[in-house]
Amino acid sequence: MKLPRDLSSAQLEKSLRRTFGYEFTRQVGSHRRVTTPIGGQHHLTIPQHDPIRVGTLRTILGEIMEHHALTLEQLLVKLGYR
């Protein structure tokens, strides 16, 4: 499954807010932390890059997949990238 290559941090954060209820909680330098109460409290740190590197995106999506018990395909469909 190919990941989006041109995804910015702002686009990812907007998709996470809309789909899983993640909300901005704090920022340190160029890294924003978002949190969701859905499925138990879960925190993610998203670097403010445009675009997000594929390896970094894979790690972030892996954390989301684990927390919400989704496959990569299911996650990409829910976020609107498929």
N, C-alpha and C positions, 0 to 999 in steps of 0.2 A: 504494500500500500504506500503510494507516494504521498508525502506531506506537502502542504502548500509551501512554495519557495519564496513568495513575496508578501508574507504575512507580517504586518507591523504589530508592535506591542499594543498600540491603541485599538487596532481591529480585534486582536485576541481578547483584550480586556472587555471590550464591548460585547463580544459574543458570549463570554463567560458570564457577564452580568445578566444578559438577556436569558440565557439558557439555564444556568445553574444558580443564579442569585448571588454571585460573588460581588462583594462591595469593596471599594478601596478602603484600607485601614491605615496605612502609613507609607512613607517614602524615605529612603536613605540613599542619597546620591542619585544615581540613575536607575535605581531598582525600586519598583512599587510592589507593595504587599497587598494582596486581595484575600478576602475571607468569605466563606459561605457557611451558614448553619445547616444546610441541607445534608442529610446523611451523617450528622455529627459535624462539629466544627472542623473546617479544613482551611489551611493557609497555603497560598502560593506566592512565590516571589517571581515577578516578571521584569526582566531587564528592559529598559526603554530604548530599544533598538529598532531600526527600520531598514531592512527587514530583520526579523529574529533569525539567528543562525539555525540551520536545520537540526544540529545536534542538541542545541538548547531547547528548541521547540519539541523535539522528541522526548526530552526529559520532563518538560512541563506537562505534555499530554500524557505521559506515562503515569505521573502522579495523579492526574485527574481520572484516568482510566481505573487506577487501583482504588481510589476513594469511592468512585461512583459505580464500580463493578461493571465496566463497559469494555467492549473490544474497541480497537482502533477504528474500525469501520463504523461502528455505532456512534462513537464519539464524534467523528468527522461529519457524519450525517446530522447529528443533533446540533452541532455548531454551525452547520450550513456550508461546509467546505466540500461536500460531495453532493 
